[in-house]
């Protein structure tokens, strides 16, 4: 999934002032009882329960109270135990005992009163902390000068909410965390990132502080119908990349061979395995490797996905020959017999089994380590040196596609970012690739270059995926 917005995002200024929570901009410790308030309104008392539906329809366009998460239908209980039904009316309705200000009434309301179908009564609407959203509560406690850029976008991984607060919001961090946890029942833990990803670890983990809830980062995460279980403190996971994981996996075809160089816990590898794609998934992080092993078994893709725990360069350099030397692998999957639902019978002849044979050369390399993946491209020269006869034009087999993730500046003209990426890729592989080599461009169409804009990381930092066909001069180079 993309970043989970668990903030109940809503501009509280769109709600009429009388329905907003009480304001206390000096609050530093969350006081939930402070937010209980009573709002004087009017209600249309309905004498016959059978009239409720018709009256509601008649008053809906002009008279009924419209307030998020508040039903206009109310039951009022008297002290003697009797009860009657009423419809809450807009705050513009005015009644004062037996003296009614009919100028605030609609013609429909006047007609219903005159016919004796309803009467107007005062009604006290009580709202408390549980009624308001995170956005509404936080807008009532933060100082005015912090209102324009309130923290609202957060990432949820399993039961853990990961926030990345700017410095000026740090004095309110515990209160923000408590409100977020209150307003999102699936969250049990709230943490704040205190340093950048990878600043302390080559495994792309990050230092954090516990702000609220349980000190438990063992999570269960689902993506693309796959389940992953891991310690969020020990591996890299970014829920904002689910769309990108899906986009790239959709480019692979059954029976293709993919080498996932920096596989993490397997967000590319495991879903690809479910699509009957052969994957060698590698990660340097021992815990990530263990989690990927678990995910392979848990999601029943062990026939297609093979995890490893190696340095990325070594993995790339050895992968071509290792695959050529590997024993042939064919996976046969018996199809379930088709059931005739009308006759409630199974056809006597089940469909023929489907077979998937692993290629002896790699079709795709995935390099999802955007901070440094481009640096690892220097492992590709000579990947298939002396093996020219395995590829076009001697056969129909093309050289592998490389999908390398990277960061670049967020320029006003995106072409400038693409030029920057091409120059950095060219430097590492020792072969000039330009933006003109993109599919449909005026350059070398054998490169099949495509640069995909993944997401904006910060105002001056963009994440891209550069895909290109490994050039012959690089693959067959003698090194």
Secondary structure as UniProt FT lines:
FT   HELIX           12..14
FT   HELIX           17..19
FT   TURN            25..26
FT   HELIX           32..35
FT   STRAND          37..46
FT   HELIX           49..51
FT   HELIX           52..59
FT   TURN            60..63
FT   TURN            68..69
FT   STRAND          73..77
FT   TURN            79..80
FT   STRAND          83..89
FT   TURN            91..92
FT   STRAND          95..96
FT   TURN            97..98
FT   STRAND          99..100
FT   HELIX           102..104
FT   HELIX           107..114
FT   TURN            115..116
FT   STRAND          118..127
FT   TURN            129..131
FT   HELIX           134..141
FT   HELIX           144..149
FT   STRAND          155..157
FT   TURN            158..159
FT   STRAND          160..163
FT   HELIX           167..172
FT   HELIX           173..183
FT   TURN            185..186
FT   STRAND          189..193
FT   TURN            197..198
FT   TURN            202..203
FT   STRAND          208..213
FT   STRAND          218..223
FT   TURN            224..225
FT   STRAND          226..231
FT   TURN            232..234
FT   HELIX           239..241
FT   HELIX           242..249
FT   TURN            250..251
FT   TURN            254..255
FT   STRAND          257..260
FT   TURN            261..262
FT   TURN            264..268
FT   HELIX           269..274
FT   TURN            275..276
FT   STRAND          278..282
FT   HELIX           286..298
FT   TURN            299..300
FT   TURN            302..304
FT   STRAND          305..308
FT   HELIX           312..325
FT   STRAND          330..333
FT   STRAND          339..340
FT   TURN            341..344
FT   STRAND          345..346
FT   STRAND          354..357
FT   STRAND          364..367
FT   TURN            370..372
FT   HELIX           373..379
FT   TURN            381..386
FT   HELIX           388..390
FT   TURN            392..394
FT   STRAND          401..408
FT   HELIX           414..429
FT   HELIX           435..437
FT   TURN            439..440
FT   TURN            445..446
FT   STRAND          449..458
FT   TURN            459..460
FT   STRAND          461..469
FT   HELIX           472..475
//
